[in-house]
Amino acid sequence: MLENLTDRLSRVVKTMRGQARLTEENTAEMLREIRLALLEADVALPVVKSLLEQIKFKALGEEVVGSLSPGQAL
C-alpha cells in the first residue's frame, strides 16, 4: 500500500515537472491525482481535505520564480 502511494505521488511530481507553468487547470489535475492516491491508501478524508487545501494554497497562492519549474516550486 505504501509503495503504491509512493509510486503515484512520484508520478504526480514527475508530471508537474514537465509543465511549463503552474495553472489552475494543471494544479486541479495534480490535486485530483493526489486525492485519489491518498484515499486508496486509506488516509482519512478530513486529513486528505486539509492536506489538499494546504497544497492548493501553496501552489496557487505564491508566484513561481522564473528560474524554477513547477516541479521545483512544489
PDB file of N, CA, C, O and CB in Angstrom:
ATOM      1  N   MET A   1       0.828  -1.192   0.000  1.00  0.00           N
ATOM      2  CA  MET A   1       0.000   0.000   0.000  1.00  0.00           C
ATOM      3  C   MET A   1       0.871   1.254   0.000  1.00  0.00           C
ATOM      4  O   MET A   1       0.626   2.180  -0.773  1.00  0.00           O
ATOM      5  CB  MET A   1      -0.941  -0.001   1.210  1.00  0.00           C
ATOM      6  N   LEU A   2       1.878   1.288   0.857  1.00  0.00           N
ATOM      7  CA  LEU A   2       2.755   2.457   0.914  1.00  0.00           C
ATOM      8  C   LEU A   2       3.562   2.599  -0.373  1.00  0.00           C
ATOM      9  O   LEU A   2       3.829   3.711  -0.828  1.00  0.00           O
ATOM     10  CB  LEU A   2       3.697   2.359   2.120  1.00  0.00           C
ATOM     11  N   GLU A   3       3.944   1.474  -0.947  1.00  0.00           N
ATOM     12  CA  GLU A   3       4.704   1.506  -2.199  1.00  0.00           C
ATOM     13  C   GLU A   3       3.852   2.088  -3.329  1.00  0.00           C
ATOM     14  O   GLU A   3       4.347   2.864  -4.146  1.00  0.00           O
ATOM     15  CB  GLU A   3       5.191   0.088  -2.572  1.00  0.00           C
ATOM     16  N   ASN A   4       2.581   1.714  -3.371  1.00  0.00           N
ATOM     17  CA  ASN A   4       1.667   2.249  -4.383  1.00  0.00           C
ATOM     18  C   ASN A   4       1.499   3.757  -4.205  1.00  0.00           C
ATOM     19  O   ASN A   4       1.492   4.502  -5.185  1.00  0.00           O
ATOM     20  CB  ASN A   4       0.292   1.544  -4.303  1.00  0.00           C
ATOM     21  N   LEU A   5       1.365   4.204  -2.967  1.00  0.00           N
ATOM     22  CA  LEU A   5       1.222   5.635  -2.690  1.00  0.00           C
ATOM     23  C   LEU A   5       2.471   6.388  -3.140  1.00  0.00           C
ATOM     24  O   LEU A   5       2.372   7.444  -3.765  1.00  0.00           O
ATOM     25  CB  LEU A   5       0.963   5.878  -1.184  1.00  0.00           C
ATOM     26  N   THR A   6       3.629   5.852  -2.828  1.00  0.00           N
ATOM     27  CA  THR A   6       4.891   6.472  -3.230  1.00  0.00           C
ATOM     28  C   THR A   6       4.991   6.572  -4.747  1.00  0.00           C
ATOM     29  O   THR A   6       5.390   7.606  -5.283  1.00  0.00           O
ATOM     30  CB  THR A   6       6.077   5.678  -2.676  1.00  0.00           C
ATOM     31  N   ASP A   7       4.630   5.499  -5.431  1.00  0.00           N
ATOM     32  CA  ASP A   7       4.678   5.498  -6.901  1.00  0.00           C
ATOM     33  C   ASP A   7       3.741   6.542  -7.490  1.00  0.00           C
ATOM     34  O   ASP A   7       4.119   7.271  -8.407  1.00  0.00           O
ATOM     35  CB  ASP A   7       4.316   4.115  -7.447  1.00  0.00           C
ATOM     36  N   ARG A   8       2.528   6.617  -6.970  1.00  0.00           N
ATOM     37  CA  ARG A   8       1.548   7.566  -7.521  1.00  0.00           C
ATOM     38  C   ARG A   8       1.967   9.004  -7.269  1.00  0.00           C
ATOM     39  O   ARG A   8       1.843   9.852  -8.152  1.00  0.00           O
ATOM     40  CB  ARG A   8       0.163   7.318  -6.916  1.00  0.00           C
ATOM     41  N   LEU A   9       2.464   9.283  -6.069  1.00  0.00           N
ATOM     42  CA  LEU A   9       2.899  10.651  -5.769  1.00  0.00           C
ATOM     43  C   LEU A   9       4.130  11.021  -6.592  1.00  0.00           C
ATOM     44  O   LEU A   9       4.274  12.168  -7.015  1.00  0.00           O
ATOM     45  CB  LEU A   9       3.202  10.803  -4.266  1.00  0.00           C
ATOM     46  N   SER A  10       5.005  10.065  -6.816  1.00  0.00           N
ATOM     47  CA  SER A  10       6.188  10.316  -7.656  1.00  0.00           C
ATOM     48  C   SER A  10       5.775  10.649  -9.084  1.00  0.00           C
ATOM     49  O   SER A  10       6.367  11.524  -9.717  1.00  0.00           O
ATOM     50  CB  SER A  10       7.128   9.093  -7.650  1.00  0.00           C
ATOM     51  N   ARG A  11       4.757   9.950  -9.593  1.00  0.00           N
ATOM     52  CA  ARG A  11       4.266  10.239 -10.943  1.00  0.00           C
ATOM     53  C   ARG A  11       3.663  11.633 -11.032  1.00  0.00           C
ATOM     54  O   ARG A  11       3.823  12.320 -12.042  1.00  0.00           O
ATOM     55  CB  ARG A  11       3.232   9.199 -11.364  1.00  0.00           C
ATOM     56  N   VAL A  12       2.967  12.054  -9.975  1.00  0.00           N
ATOM     57  CA  VAL A  12       2.377  13.397  -9.966  1.00  0.00           C
ATOM     58  C   VAL A  12       3.477  14.448 -10.044  1.00  0.00           C
ATOM     59  O   VAL A  12       3.379  15.394 -10.826  1.00  0.00           O
ATOM     60  CB  VAL A  12       1.515  13.612  -8.695  1.00  0.00           C
ATOM     61  N   VAL A  13       4.517  14.287  -9.243  1.00  0.00           N
ATOM     62  CA  VAL A  13       5.620  15.247  -9.245  1.00  0.00           C
ATOM     63  C   VAL A  13       6.318  15.235 -10.602  1.00  0.00           C
ATOM     64  O   VAL A  13       6.669  16.291 -11.128  1.00  0.00           O
ATOM     65  CB  VAL A  13       6.629  14.928  -8.113  1.00  0.00           C
ATOM     66  N   LYS A  14       6.521  14.054 -11.168  1.00  0.00           N
ATOM     67  CA  LYS A  14       7.168  13.953 -12.480  1.00  0.00           C
ATOM     68  C   LYS A  14       6.336  14.665 -13.545  1.00  0.00           C
ATOM     69  O   LYS A  14       6.882  15.362 -14.400  1.00  0.00           O
ATOM     70  CB  LYS A  14       7.379  12.473 -12.868  1.00  0.00           C
ATOM     71  N   THR A  15       5.036  14.491 -13.494  1.00  0.00           N
ATOM     72  CA  THR A  15       4.147  15.162 -14.448  1.00  0.00           C
ATOM     73  C   THR A  15       4.226  16.674 -14.292  1.00  0.00           C
ATOM     74  O   THR A  15       4.279  17.397 -15.287  1.00  0.00           O
ATOM     75  CB  THR A  15       2.697  14.689 -14.260  1.00  0.00           C
ATOM     76  N   MET A  16       4.234  17.156 -13.061  1.00  0.00           N
ATOM     77  CA  MET A  16       4.295  18.597 -12.818  1.00  0.00           C
ATOM     78  C   MET A  16       5.627  19.175 -13.275  1.00  0.00           C
ATOM     79  O   MET A  16       5.686  20.322 -13.717  1.00  0.00           O
ATOM     80  CB  MET A  16       4.074  18.898 -11.335  1.00  0.00           C
ATOM     81  N   ARG A  17       6.680  18.401 -13.175  1.00  0.00           N
ATOM     82  CA  ARG A  17       7.987  18.882 -13.635  1.00  0.00           C
ATOM     83  C   ARG A  17       7.985  19.135 -15.132  1.00  0.00           C
ATOM     84  O   ARG A  17       8.736  19.977 -15.624  1.00  0.00           O
ATOM     85  CB  ARG A  17       9.081  17.877 -13.281  1.00  0.00           C
ATOM     86  N   GLY A  18       7.143  18.409 -15.857  1.00  0.00           N
ATOM     87  CA  GLY A  18       7.068  18.575 -17.300  1.00  0.00           C
ATOM     88  C   GLY A  18       6.238  19.775 -17.739  1.00  0.00           C
ATOM     89  O   GLY A  18       6.229  20.123 -18.920  1.00  0.00           O
ATOM     90  N   GLN A  19       5.545  20.404 -16.808  1.00  0.00           N
ATOM     91  CA  GLN A  19       4.702  21.553 -17.136  1.00  0.00           C
ATOM     92  C   GLN A  19       5.548  22.816 -17.230  1.00  0.00           C
ATOM     93  O   GLN A  19       6.516  22.985 -16.489  1.00  0.00           O
ATOM     94  CB  GLN A  19       3.587  21.731 -16.085  1.00  0.00           C
ATOM     95  N   ALA A  20       5.175  23.692 -18.142  1.00  0.00           N
ATOM     96  CA  ALA A  20       5.905  24.951 -18.301  1.00  0.00           C
ATOM     97  C   ALA A  20       5.594  25.916 -17.166  1.00  0.00           C
ATOM     98  O   ALA A  20       6.458  26.689 -16.751  1.00  0.00           O
ATOM     99  CB  ALA A  20       5.564  25.598 -19.645  1.00  0.00           C
ATOM    100  N   ARG A  21       4.361  25.875 -16.661  1.00  0.00           N
ATOM    101  CA  ARG A  21       3.986  26.760 -15.554  1.00  0.00           C
ATOM    102  C   ARG A  21       2.834  26.149 -14.777  1.00  0.00           C
ATOM    103  O   ARG A  21       2.124  25.276 -15.277  1.00  0.00           O
ATOM    104  CB  ARG A  21       3.601  28.167 -16.074  1.00  0.00           C
ATOM    105  N   LEU A  22       2.657  26.614 -13.556  1.00  0.00           N
ATOM    106  CA  LEU A  22       1.537  26.181 -12.731  1.00  0.00           C
ATOM    107  C   LEU A  22       0.296  26.966 -13.131  1.00  0.00           C
ATOM    108  O   LEU A  22       0.294  28.197 -13.113  1.00  0.00           O
ATOM    109  CB  LEU A  22       1.848  26.367 -11.222  1.00  0.00           C
ATOM    110  N   THR A  23      -0.746  26.251 -13.486  1.00  0.00           N
ATOM    111  CA  THR A  23      -2.015  26.895 -13.795  1.00  0.00           C
ATOM    112  C   THR A  23      -3.082  26.271 -12.903  1.00  0.00           C
ATOM    113  O   THR A  23      -2.850  25.236 -12.278  1.00  0.00           O
ATOM    114  CB  THR A  23      -2.381  26.745 -15.315  1.00  0.00           C
ATOM    115  N   GLU A  24      -4.244  26.900 -12.847  1.00  0.00           N
ATOM    116  CA  GLU A  24      -5.332  26.319 -12.059  1.00  0.00           C
ATOM    117  C   GLU A  24      -5.731  24.965 -12.624  1.00  0.00           C
ATOM    118  O   GLU A  24      -6.089  24.057 -11.874  1.00  0.00           O
ATOM    119  CB  GLU A  24      -6.546  27.263 -12.029  1.00  0.00           C
ATOM    120  N   GLU A  25      -5.671  24.829 -13.939  1.00  0.00           N
ATOM    121  CA  GLU A  25      -6.075  23.579 -14.580  1.00  0.00           C
ATOM    122  C   GLU A  25      -5.133  22.426 -14.239  1.00  0.00           C
ATOM    123  O   GLU A  25      -5.588  21.367 -13.808  1.00  0.00           O
ATOM    124  CB  GLU A  25      -6.134  23.765 -16.085  1.00  0.00           C
ATOM    125  N   ASN A  26      -3.819  22.621 -14.430  1.00  0.00           N
ATOM    126  CA  ASN A  26      -2.914  21.507 -14.141  1.00  0.00           C
ATOM    127  C   ASN A  26      -2.766  21.281 -12.640  1.00  0.00           C
ATOM    128  O   ASN A  26      -2.463  20.168 -12.210  1.00  0.00           O
ATOM    129  CB  ASN A  26      -1.544  21.763 -14.765  1.00  0.00           C
ATOM    130  N   THR A  27      -2.974  22.323 -11.841  1.00  0.00           N
ATOM    131  CA  THR A  27      -2.957  22.148 -10.392  1.00  0.00           C
ATOM    132  C   THR A  27      -4.165  21.332  -9.950  1.00  0.00           C
ATOM    133  O   THR A  27      -4.046  20.486  -9.063  1.00  0.00           O
ATOM    134  CB  THR A  27      -2.937  23.514  -9.677  1.00  0.00           C
ATOM    135  N   ALA A  28      -5.322  21.572 -10.551  1.00  0.00           N
ATOM    136  CA  ALA A  28      -6.527  20.805 -10.221  1.00  0.00           C
ATOM    137  C   ALA A  28      -6.335  19.331 -10.561  1.00  0.00           C
ATOM    138  O   ALA A  28      -6.750  18.458  -9.798  1.00  0.00           O
ATOM    139  CB  ALA A  28      -7.750  21.367 -10.971  1.00  0.00           C
ATOM    140  N   GLU A  29      -5.711  19.053 -11.697  1.00  0.00           N
ATOM    141  CA  GLU A  29      -5.437  17.666 -12.082  1.00  0.00           C
ATOM    142  C   GLU A  29      -4.468  17.018 -11.092  1.00  0.00           C
ATOM    143  O   GLU A  29      -4.649  15.862 -10.711  1.00  0.00           O
ATOM    144  CB  GLU A  29      -4.859  17.605 -13.515  1.00  0.00           C
ATOM    145  N   MET A  30      -3.448  17.758 -10.680  1.00  0.00           N
ATOM    146  CA  MET A  30      -2.486  17.248  -9.710  1.00  0.00           C
ATOM    147  C   MET A  30      -3.187  16.933  -8.389  1.00  0.00           C
ATOM    148  O   MET A  30      -2.956  15.878  -7.799  1.00  0.00           O
ATOM    149  CB  MET A  30      -1.345  18.265  -9.488  1.00  0.00           C
ATOM    150  N   LEU A  31      -4.039  17.842  -7.928  1.00  0.00           N
ATOM    151  CA  LEU A  31      -4.754  17.638  -6.670  1.00  0.00           C
ATOM    152  C   LEU A  31      -5.688  16.434  -6.754  1.00  0.00           C
ATOM    153  O   LEU A  31      -5.843  15.694  -5.782  1.00  0.00           O
ATOM    154  CB  LEU A  31      -5.548  18.893  -6.302  1.00  0.00           C
ATOM    155  N   ARG A  32      -6.303  16.242  -7.903  1.00  0.00           N
ATOM    156  CA  ARG A  32      -7.184  15.087  -8.088  1.00  0.00           C
ATOM    157  C   ARG A  32      -6.404  13.785  -7.964  1.00  0.00           C
ATOM    158  O   ARG A  32      -6.852  12.846  -7.306  1.00  0.00           O
ATOM    159  CB  ARG A  32      -7.882  15.156  -9.455  1.00  0.00           C
ATOM    160  N   GLU A  33      -5.241  13.733  -8.597  1.00  0.00           N
ATOM    161  CA  GLU A  33      -4.406  12.531  -8.526  1.00  0.00           C
ATOM    162  C   GLU A  33      -3.924  12.275  -7.094  1.00  0.00           C
ATOM    163  O   GLU A  33      -3.901  11.133  -6.636  1.00  0.00           O
ATOM    164  CB  GLU A  33      -3.200  12.663  -9.473  1.00  0.00           C
ATOM    165  N   ILE A  34      -3.544  13.335  -6.399  1.00  0.00           N
ATOM    166  CA  ILE A  34      -3.098  13.189  -5.009  1.00  0.00           C
ATOM    167  C   ILE A  34      -4.249  12.696  -4.144  1.00  0.00           C
ATOM    168  O   ILE A  34      -4.068  11.808  -3.311  1.00  0.00           O
ATOM    169  CB  ILE A  34      -2.549  14.531  -4.460  1.00  0.00           C
ATOM    170  N   ARG A  35      -5.452  13.278  -4.343  1.00  0.00           N
ATOM    171  CA  ARG A  35      -6.630  12.868  -3.571  1.00  0.00           C
ATOM    172  C   ARG A  35      -6.904  11.379  -3.761  1.00  0.00           C
ATOM    173  O   ARG A  35      -7.113  10.653  -2.789  1.00  0.00           O
ATOM    174  CB  ARG A  35      -7.865  13.693  -3.986  1.00  0.00           C
ATOM    175  N   LEU A  36      -6.904  10.929  -5.006  1.00  0.00           N
ATOM    176  CA  LEU A  36      -7.167   9.514  -5.284  1.00  0.00           C
ATOM    177  C   LEU A  36      -6.112   8.612  -4.649  1.00  0.00           C
ATOM    178  O   LEU A  36      -6.441   7.580  -4.063  1.00  0.00           O
ATOM    179  CB  LEU A  36      -7.218   9.271  -6.794  1.00  0.00           C
ATOM    180  N   ALA A  37      -4.857   9.002  -4.766  1.00  0.00           N
ATOM    181  CA  ALA A  37      -3.771   8.196  -4.202  1.00  0.00           C
ATOM    182  C   ALA A  37      -3.904   8.081  -2.687  1.00  0.00           C
ATOM    183  O   ALA A  37      -3.732   6.999  -2.125  1.00  0.00           O
ATOM    184  CB  ALA A  37      -2.408   8.803  -4.565  1.00  0.00           C
ATOM    185  N   LEU A  38      -4.210   9.190  -2.030  1.00  0.00           N
ATOM    186  CA  LEU A  38      -4.338   9.172  -0.571  1.00  0.00           C
ATOM    187  C   LEU A  38      -5.551   8.368  -0.124  1.00  0.00           C
ATOM    188  O   LEU A  38      -5.468   7.605   0.839  1.00  0.00           O
ATOM    189  CB  LEU A  38      -4.433  10.596  -0.032  1.00  0.00           C
ATOM    190  N   LEU A  39      -6.670   8.531  -0.810  1.00  0.00           N
ATOM    191  CA  LEU A  39      -7.873   7.783  -0.441  1.00  0.00           C
ATOM    192  C   LEU A  39      -7.687   6.287  -0.667  1.00  0.00           C
ATOM    193  O   LEU A  39      -8.162   5.479   0.131  1.00  0.00           O
ATOM    194  CB  LEU A  39      -9.077   8.285  -1.238  1.00  0.00           C
ATOM    195  N   GLU A  40      -7.007   5.911  -1.737  1.00  0.00           N
ATOM    196  CA  GLU A  40      -6.729   4.495  -1.982  1.00  0.00           C
ATOM    197  C   GLU A  40      -5.777   3.923  -0.937  1.00  0.00           C
ATOM    198  O   GLU A  40      -5.771   2.716  -0.695  1.00  0.00           O
ATOM    199  CB  GLU A  40      -6.141   4.306  -3.378  1.00  0.00           C
ATOM    200  N   ALA A  41      -4.975   4.787  -0.318  1.00  0.00           N
ATOM    201  CA  ALA A  41      -4.051   4.358   0.735  1.00  0.00           C
ATOM    202  C   ALA A  41      -4.719   4.411   2.108  1.00  0.00           C
ATOM    203  O   ALA A  41      -4.046   4.287   3.132  1.00  0.00           O
ATOM    204  CB  ALA A  41      -2.791   5.234   0.729  1.00  0.00           C
ATOM    205  N   ASP A  42      -6.041   4.594   2.130  1.00  0.00           N
ATOM    206  CA  ASP A  42      -6.845   4.612   3.356  1.00  0.00           C
ATOM    207  C   ASP A  42      -6.512   5.758   4.301  1.00  0.00           C
ATOM    208  O   ASP A  42      -6.603   5.607   5.519  1.00  0.00           O
ATOM    209  CB  ASP A  42      -6.671   3.322   4.082  1.00  0.00           C
ATOM    210  N   VAL A  43      -6.129   6.892   3.750  1.00  0.00           N
ATOM    211  CA  VAL A  43      -5.928   8.094   4.563  1.00  0.00           C
ATOM    212  C   VAL A  43      -7.310   8.667   4.851  1.00  0.00           C
ATOM    213  O   VAL A  43      -8.172   8.692   3.971  1.00  0.00           O
ATOM    214  CB  VAL A  43      -4.997   9.155   3.834  1.00  0.00           C
ATOM    215  N   ALA A  44      -7.522   9.127   6.078  1.00  0.00           N
ATOM    216  CA  ALA A  44      -8.820   9.658   6.491  1.00  0.00           C
ATOM    217  C   ALA A  44      -9.207  10.867   5.636  1.00  0.00           C
ATOM    218  O   ALA A  44      -8.366  11.706   5.314  1.00  0.00           O
ATOM    219  CB  ALA A  44      -8.793  10.045   7.982  1.00  0.00           C
ATOM    220  N   LEU A  45     -10.482  10.944   5.277  1.00  0.00           N
ATOM    221  CA  LEU A  45     -10.977  12.011   4.410  1.00  0.00           C
ATOM    222  C   LEU A  45     -10.696  13.411   4.957  1.00  0.00           C
ATOM    223  O   LEU A  45     -10.287  14.277   4.184  1.00  0.00           O
ATOM    224  CB  LEU A  45     -12.457  11.844   4.201  1.00  0.00           C
ATOM    225  N   PRO A  46     -10.898  13.677   6.261  1.00  0.00           N
ATOM    226  CA  PRO A  46     -10.578  15.025   6.758  1.00  0.00           C
ATOM    227  C   PRO A  46      -9.094  15.382   6.594  1.00  0.00           C
ATOM    228  O   PRO A  46      -8.755  16.537   6.339  1.00  0.00           O
ATOM    229  CB  PRO A  46     -10.966  15.138   8.228  1.00  0.00           C
ATOM    230  N   VAL A  47      -8.233  14.404   6.739  1.00  0.00           N
ATOM    231  CA  VAL A  47      -6.797  14.628   6.563  1.00  0.00           C
ATOM    232  C   VAL A  47      -6.499  14.938   5.096  1.00  0.00           C
ATOM    233  O   VAL A  47      -5.715  15.838   4.795  1.00  0.00           O
ATOM    234  CB  VAL A  47      -5.982  13.390   7.036  1.00  0.00           C
ATOM    235  N   VAL A  48      -7.120  14.198   4.193  1.00  0.00           N
ATOM    236  CA  VAL A  48      -6.931  14.415   2.757  1.00  0.00           C
ATOM    237  C   VAL A  48      -7.378  15.822   2.383  1.00  0.00           C
ATOM    238  O   VAL A  48      -6.660  16.540   1.688  1.00  0.00           O
ATOM    239  CB  VAL A  48      -7.711  13.362   1.931  1.00  0.00           C
ATOM    240  N   LYS A  49      -8.567  16.218   2.842  1.00  0.00           N
ATOM    241  CA  LYS A  49      -9.095  17.546   2.516  1.00  0.00           C
ATOM    242  C   LYS A  49      -8.183  18.648   3.037  1.00  0.00           C
ATOM    243  O   LYS A  49      -7.907  19.615   2.328  1.00  0.00           O
ATOM    244  CB  LYS A  49     -10.501  17.718   3.094  1.00  0.00           C
ATOM    245  N   SER A  50      -7.717  18.506   4.263  1.00  0.00           N
ATOM    246  CA  SER A  50      -6.838  19.511   4.855  1.00  0.00           C
ATOM    247  C   SER A  50      -5.527  19.617   4.081  1.00  0.00           C
ATOM    248  O   SER A  50      -5.061  20.717   3.785  1.00  0.00           O
ATOM    249  CB  SER A  50      -6.558  19.174   6.324  1.00  0.00           C
ATOM    250  N   LEU A  51      -4.942  18.479   3.758  1.00  0.00           N
ATOM    251  CA  LEU A  51      -3.682  18.468   3.020  1.00  0.00           C
ATOM    252  C   LEU A  51      -3.845  19.092   1.638  1.00  0.00           C
ATOM    253  O   LEU A  51      -2.997  19.872   1.205  1.00  0.00           O
ATOM    254  CB  LEU A  51      -3.155  17.040   2.892  1.00  0.00           C
ATOM    255  N   LEU A  52      -4.927  18.753   0.948  1.00  0.00           N
ATOM    256  CA  LEU A  52      -5.164  19.299  -0.390  1.00  0.00           C
ATOM    257  C   LEU A  52      -5.380  20.806  -0.350  1.00  0.00           C
ATOM    258  O   LEU A  52      -4.935  21.518  -1.250  1.00  0.00           O
ATOM    259  CB  LEU A  52      -6.370  18.620  -1.030  1.00  0.00           C
ATOM    260  N   GLU A  53      -6.055  21.296   0.679  1.00  0.00           N
ATOM    261  CA  GLU A  53      -6.232  22.746   0.831  1.00  0.00           C
ATOM    262  C   GLU A  53      -4.888  23.440   0.980  1.00  0.00           C
ATOM    263  O   GLU A  53      -4.644  24.479   0.367  1.00  0.00           O
ATOM    264  CB  GLU A  53      -7.124  23.061   2.044  1.00  0.00           C
ATOM    265  N   GLN A  54      -4.017  22.857   1.799  1.00  0.00           N
ATOM    266  CA  GLN A  54      -2.696  23.445   2.014  1.00  0.00           C
ATOM    267  C   GLN A  54      -1.866  23.424   0.733  1.00  0.00           C
ATOM    268  O   GLN A  54      -1.188  24.400   0.413  1.00  0.00           O
ATOM    269  CB  GLN A  54      -1.959  22.701   3.130  1.00  0.00           C
ATOM    270  N   ILE A  55      -1.920  22.318   0.007  1.00  0.00           N
ATOM    271  CA  ILE A  55      -1.168  22.220  -1.246  1.00  0.00           C
ATOM    272  C   ILE A  55      -1.692  23.234  -2.252  1.00  0.00           C
ATOM    273  O   ILE A  55      -0.910  23.917  -2.913  1.00  0.00           O
ATOM    274  CB  ILE A  55      -1.255  20.792  -1.827  1.00  0.00           C
ATOM    275  N   LYS A  56      -3.017  23.335  -2.372  1.00  0.00           N
ATOM    276  CA  LYS A  56      -3.617  24.275  -3.320  1.00  0.00           C
ATOM    277  C   LYS A  56      -3.232  25.706  -2.976  1.00  0.00           C
ATOM    278  O   LYS A  56      -2.896  26.488  -3.866  1.00  0.00           O
ATOM    279  CB  LYS A  56      -5.146  24.127  -3.333  1.00  0.00           C
ATOM    280  N   PHE A  57      -3.277  26.055  -1.697  1.00  0.00           N
ATOM    281  CA  PHE A  57      -2.919  27.402  -1.269  1.00  0.00           C
ATOM    282  C   PHE A  57      -1.474  27.712  -1.639  1.00  0.00           C
ATOM    283  O   PHE A  57      -1.174  28.789  -2.153  1.00  0.00           O
ATOM    284  CB  PHE A  57      -3.129  27.563   0.243  1.00  0.00           C
ATOM    285  N   LYS A  58      -0.587  26.766  -1.375  1.00  0.00           N
ATOM    286  CA  LYS A  58       0.831  26.998  -1.682  1.00  0.00           C
ATOM    287  C   LYS A  58       1.090  27.015  -3.181  1.00  0.00           C
ATOM    288  O   LYS A  58       1.902  27.805  -3.662  1.00  0.00           O
ATOM    289  CB  LYS A  58       1.696  25.927  -1.026  1.00  0.00           C
ATOM    290  N   ALA A  59       0.406  26.147  -3.924  1.00  0.00           N
ATOM    291  CA  ALA A  59       0.644  26.066  -5.370  1.00  0.00           C
ATOM    292  C   ALA A  59       0.097  27.277  -6.106  1.00  0.00           C
ATOM    293  O   ALA A  59       0.747  27.791  -7.016  1.00  0.00           O
ATOM    294  CB  ALA A  59       0.020  24.802  -5.936  1.00  0.00           C
ATOM    295  N   LEU A  60      -1.086  27.739  -5.728  1.00  0.00           N
ATOM    296  CA  LEU A  60      -1.716  28.852  -6.439  1.00  0.00           C
ATOM    297  C   LEU A  60      -1.529  30.183  -5.734  1.00  0.00           C
ATOM    298  O   LEU A  60      -1.698  31.239  -6.343  1.00  0.00           O
ATOM    299  CB  LEU A  60      -3.183  28.584  -6.616  1.00  0.00           C
ATOM    300  N   GLY A  61      -1.186  30.140  -4.466  1.00  0.00           N
ATOM    301  CA  GLY A  61      -1.099  31.368  -3.689  1.00  0.00           C
ATOM    302  C   GLY A  61       0.247  32.061  -3.757  1.00  0.00           C
ATOM    303  O   GLY A  61       0.393  33.177  -3.259  1.00  0.00           O
ATOM    304  N   GLU A  62       1.227  31.421  -4.361  1.00  0.00           N
ATOM    305  CA  GLU A  62       2.552  32.013  -4.430  1.00  0.00           C
ATOM    306  C   GLU A  62       3.006  32.100  -5.876  1.00  0.00           C
ATOM    307  O   GLU A  62       2.673  31.248  -6.701  1.00  0.00           O
ATOM    308  CB  GLU A  62       3.555  31.203  -3.598  1.00  0.00           C
ATOM    309  N   GLU A  63       3.753  33.119  -6.164  1.00  0.00           N
ATOM    310  CA  GLU A  63       4.285  33.300  -7.508  1.00  0.00           C
ATOM    311  C   GLU A  63       5.520  32.419  -7.676  1.00  0.00           C
ATOM    312  O   GLU A  63       6.364  32.343  -6.784  1.00  0.00           O
ATOM    313  CB  GLU A  63       4.626  34.794  -7.777  1.00  0.00           C
ATOM    314  N   VAL A  64       5.614  31.766  -8.812  1.00  0.00           N
ATOM    315  CA  VAL A  64       6.754  30.897  -9.093  1.00  0.00           C
ATOM    316  C   VAL A  64       7.895  31.741  -9.630  1.00  0.00           C
ATOM    317  O   VAL A  64       7.704  32.550 -10.538  1.00  0.00           O
ATOM    318  CB  VAL A  64       6.375  29.777 -10.101  1.00  0.00           C
ATOM    319  N   VAL A  65       9.081  31.554  -9.068  1.00  0.00           N
ATOM    320  CA  VAL A  65      10.264  32.258  -9.544  1.00  0.00           C
ATOM    321  C   VAL A  65      10.546  31.783 -10.962  1.00  0.00           C
ATOM    322  O   VAL A  65      10.454  30.590 -11.249  1.00  0.00           O
ATOM    323  CB  VAL A  65      11.497  32.015  -8.605  1.00  0.00           C
ATOM    324  N   GLY A  66      10.885  32.701 -11.838  1.00  0.00           N
ATOM    325  CA  GLY A  66      11.073  32.393 -13.250  1.00  0.00           C
ATOM    326  C   GLY A  66      12.062  31.286 -13.537  1.00  0.00           C
ATOM    327  O   GLY A  66      11.904  30.567 -14.524  1.00  0.00           O
ATOM    328  N   SER A  67      13.075  31.127 -12.706  1.00  0.00           N
ATOM    329  CA  SER A  67      14.089  30.117 -12.971  1.00  0.00           C
ATOM    330  C   SER A  67      13.691  28.733 -12.454  1.00  0.00           C
ATOM    331  O   SER A  67      14.399  27.758 -12.704  1.00  0.00           O
ATOM    332  CB  SER A  67      15.398  30.535 -12.349  1.00  0.00           C
ATOM    333  N   LEU A  68      12.572  28.637 -11.742  1.00  0.00           N
ATOM    334  CA  LEU A  68      12.128  27.354 -11.205  1.00  0.00           C
ATOM    335  C   LEU A  68      11.026  26.767 -12.072  1.00  0.00           C
ATOM    336  O   LEU A  68      10.171  27.485 -12.590  1.00  0.00           O
ATOM    337  CB  LEU A  68      11.640  27.511  -9.761  1.00  0.00           C
ATOM    338  N   SER A  69      11.063  25.459 -12.216  1.00  0.00           N
ATOM    339  CA  SER A  69       9.970  24.772 -12.901  1.00  0.00           C
ATOM    340  C   SER A  69       8.862  24.527 -11.877  1.00  0.00           C
ATOM    341  O   SER A  69       9.110  24.641 -10.677  1.00  0.00           O
ATOM    342  CB  SER A  69      10.457  23.421 -13.556  1.00  0.00           C
ATOM    343  N   PRO A  70       7.650  24.194 -12.316  1.00  0.00           N
ATOM    344  CA  PRO A  70       6.584  23.901 -11.366  1.00  0.00           C
ATOM    345  C   PRO A  70       6.936  22.767 -10.410  1.00  0.00           C
ATOM    346  O   PRO A  70       6.581  22.816  -9.232  1.00  0.00           O
ATOM    347  CB  PRO A  70       5.323  23.560 -12.109  1.00  0.00           C
ATOM    348  N   GLY A  71       7.629  21.748 -10.906  1.00  0.00           N
ATOM    349  CA  GLY A  71       8.032  20.646 -10.035  1.00  0.00           C
ATOM    350  C   GLY A  71       8.978  21.097  -8.940  1.00  0.00           C
ATOM    351  O   GLY A  71       8.878  20.633  -7.805  1.00  0.00           O
ATOM    352  N   GLN A  72       9.890  21.990  -9.265  1.00  0.00           N
ATOM    353  CA  GLN A  72      10.823  22.507  -8.266  1.00  0.00           C
ATOM    354  C   GLN A  72      10.109  23.425  -7.285  1.00  0.00           C
ATOM    355  O   GLN A  72      10.432  23.444  -6.097  1.00  0.00           O
ATOM    356  CB  GLN A  72      11.977  23.254  -8.942  1.00  0.00           C
ATOM    357  N   ALA A  73       9.148  24.177  -7.776  1.00  0.00           N
ATOM    358  CA  ALA A  73       8.419  25.099  -6.907  1.00  0.00           C
ATOM    359  C   ALA A  73       7.586  24.349  -5.883  1.00  0.00           C
ATOM    360  O   ALA A  73       7.431  24.806  -4.751  1.00  0.00           O
ATOM    361  CB  ALA A  73       7.527  26.015  -7.732  1.00  0.00           C
ATOM    362  N   LEU A  74       7.040  23.180  -6.279  1.00  0.00           N
ATOM    363  CA  LEU A  74       6.249  22.390  -5.350  1.00  0.00           C
ATOM    364  C   LEU A  74       7.147  21.723  -4.357  1.00  0.00           C
ATOM    365  O   LEU A  74       6.671  21.004  -3.479  1.00  0.00           O
ATOM    366  CB  LEU A  74       5.409  21.358  -6.080  1.00  0.00           C
TER     367      LEU A  74
END
